[in-house]
Amino acid sequence: MYTLYLGNKNYSSWSLRGWLAAKLSGAPFAEKMIALTGTDNAANRAFSPSARVPCLHDGAVVVWDSLAIAEYLAERHPEMWPADPVARAWARSVCAEMHSGFAHLRNEMTMCIRERLDVRPWSVALAGDIGRIVEIWTEGRRSSGGDGRYLCGAFSLADAFYAPVAFRFQTYGVLPDGPAGDYLHAMLAHPLLREWEDAALRETAIVPADEPRILYRDKLVATAAGMGTAPA
């Protein structure tokens, strides 16, 4: 049986991707929760060469990094990627784009599932990241996902890699129109995302570096002052 090391479910977007990949595999796995205490926690090297989560153990085999975990599991379990080669190439491309890009979204819209707040006006760079994600979601639904509610028809690894974005959009009130909006609603209603969200909402740990009301304290105070209200 696999063992998957994960961070706090309220905050850890990469852990969510690894967890969804493990769920998509259909194989049994044990979860080992690791409190997020920074990316350079030397103690984490006991289970992960990078000292980060997620990290998958399969006997003596150790696989770290969410994209590597996804590919490792997909080699062993069928139907995690789309069967159609064109759709599969597109799915791998958008996963790689998410894996290596969208730095402004990550930095300016940290994943914090329990929160709801509006931090507009967005920076130009953040608006660009959001626009590109909406473009991907729209293209996926219109071309590859015409036969289903997700990016490539059935729920796949492509959706696993954009699941944290769905939670971010929910937290910060990003509401796309058209096919991208339909996709967002479908993702937030998916049983696996609901399962993760339920677990996240039961957590009580606070990680200041990922708390939007801490990161945006000054902006929220200034906005409230301009409106004559107190920040929530």
Solvent accessible surface area in square Angstrom, and as a share of the most:
residue,aa,sasa,rsa
1,M,160,0.71
2,Y,20,0.07
3,T,29,0.17
4,L,0,0.00
5,Y,36,0.14
6,L,0,0.00
7,G,0,0.00
8,N,15,0.08
9,K,18,0.08
10,N,0,0.00
11,Y,10,0.04
12,S,10,0.07
13,S,10,0.06
14,W,70,0.25
15,S,0,0.00
16,L,0,0.00
17,R,1,0.00
18,G,0,0.00
19,W,1,0.00
20,L,0,0.00
21,A,0,0.00
22,A,0,0.00
23,K,67,0.28
24,L,43,0.22
25,S,14,0.09
26,G,68,0.65
27,A,19,0.15
28,P,92,0.58
29,F,35,0.15
30,A,32,0.25
31,E,70,0.31
32,K,101,0.43
33,M,92,0.41
34,I,40,0.20
35,A,66,0.51
36,L,50,0.25
37,T,95,0.55
38,G,51,0.49
39,T,74,0.43
40,D,124,0.64
41,N,45,0.23
42,A,75,0.58
43,A,75,0.58
44,N,14,0.07
45,R,141,0.51
46,A,97,0.75
47,F,22,0.09
48,S,0,0.00
49,P,65,0.41
50,S,40,0.26
51,A,2,0.01
52,R,132,0.48
53,V,23,0.13
54,P,4,0.02
55,C,0,0.00
56,L,0,0.00
57,H,39,0.17
58,D,43,0.22
59,G,67,0.65
60,A,105,0.82
61,V,67,0.38
62,V,53,0.30
63,V,16,0.09
64,W,110,0.39
65,D,58,0.30
66,S,3,0.02
67,L,41,0.21
68,A,43,0.33
69,I,0,0.00
70,A,0,0.00
71,E,50,0.23
72,Y,28,0.11
73,L,0,0.00
74,A,22,0.17
75,E,133,0.60
76,R,116,0.42
77,H,37,0.16
78,P,111,0.70
79,E,155,0.70
80,M,1,0.01
81,W,21,0.07
82,P,15,0.10
83,A,96,0.74
84,D,75,0.39
85,P,87,0.55
86,V,117,0.67
87,A,12,0.10
88,R,73,0.27
89,A,61,0.48
90,W,41,0.15
91,A,0,0.00
92,R,99,0.36
93,S,68,0.44
94,V,4,0.03
95,C,0,0.00
96,A,46,0.36
97,E,53,0.24
98,M,1,0.00
99,H,54,0.24
100,S,98,0.63
101,G,24,0.23
102,F,15,0.06
103,A,56,0.43
104,H,82,0.37
105,L,1,0.01
106,R,47,0.17
107,N,108,0.55
108,E,45,0.20
109,M,0,0.00
110,T,13,0.08
111,M,3,0.01
112,C,0,0.00
113,I,0,0.00
114,R,76,0.28
115,E,22,0.10
116,R,116,0.42
117,L,18,0.09
118,D,76,0.39
119,V,3,0.02
120,R,106,0.39
121,P,110,0.69
122,W,65,0.23
123,S,48,0.31
124,V,138,0.79
125,A,39,0.30
126,L,1,0.01
127,A,45,0.35
128,G,44,0.43
129,D,20,0.10
130,I,11,0.06
131,G,40,0.38
132,R,79,0.29
133,I,0,0.00
134,V,40,0.23
135,E,96,0.43
136,I,1,0.00
137,W,0,0.00
138,T,26,0.15
139,E,75,0.34
140,G,0,0.00
141,R,50,0.18
142,R,170,0.62
143,S,77,0.50
144,S,29,0.19
145,G,1,0.01
146,G,59,0.57
147,D,148,0.77
148,G,27,0.26
149,R,131,0.48
150,Y,26,0.10
151,L,0,0.00
152,C,16,0.10
153,G,9,0.09
154,A,81,0.63
155,F,24,0.10
156,S,4,0.03
157,L,0,0.00
158,A,0,0.00
159,D,0,0.00
160,A,0,0.00
161,F,1,0.00
162,Y,0,0.00
163,A,0,0.00
164,P,0,0.00
165,V,0,0.00
166,A,0,0.00
167,F,1,0.00
168,R,11,0.04
169,F,0,0.00
170,Q,43,0.19
171,T,1,0.01
172,Y,0,0.00
173,G,28,0.27
174,V,6,0.03
175,L,137,0.68
176,P,21,0.13
177,D,129,0.67
178,G,42,0.41
179,P,34,0.21
180,A,0,0.00
181,G,6,0.06
182,D,81,0.42
183,Y,0,0.00
184,L,4,0.02
185,H,119,0.53
186,A,1,0.01
187,M,0,0.00
188,L,33,0.17
189,A,53,0.41
190,H,25,0.11
191,P,99,0.63
192,L,34,0.17
193,L,1,0.00
194,R,124,0.45
195,E,81,0.36
196,W,1,0.00
197,E,21,0.10
198,D,71,0.37
199,A,19,0.15
200,A,0,0.00
201,L,95,0.47
202,R,177,0.65
203,E,42,0.19
204,T,125,0.73
205,A,48,0.37
206,I,101,0.51
207,V,23,0.13
208,P,79,0.50
209,A,74,0.57
210,D,35,0.18
211,E,13,0.06
212,P,0,0.00
213,R,72,0.26
214,I,68,0.34
215,L,86,0.43
216,Y,35,0.13
217,R,132,0.48
218,D,118,0.61
219,K,62,0.26
220,L,28,0.14
221,V,75,0.43
222,A,65,0.51
223,T,64,0.37
224,A,8,0.06
225,A,75,0.58
226,G,72,0.69
227,M,139,0.62
228,G,69,0.66
229,T,79,0.46
230,A,89,0.69
231,P,66,0.42
232,A,112,0.87
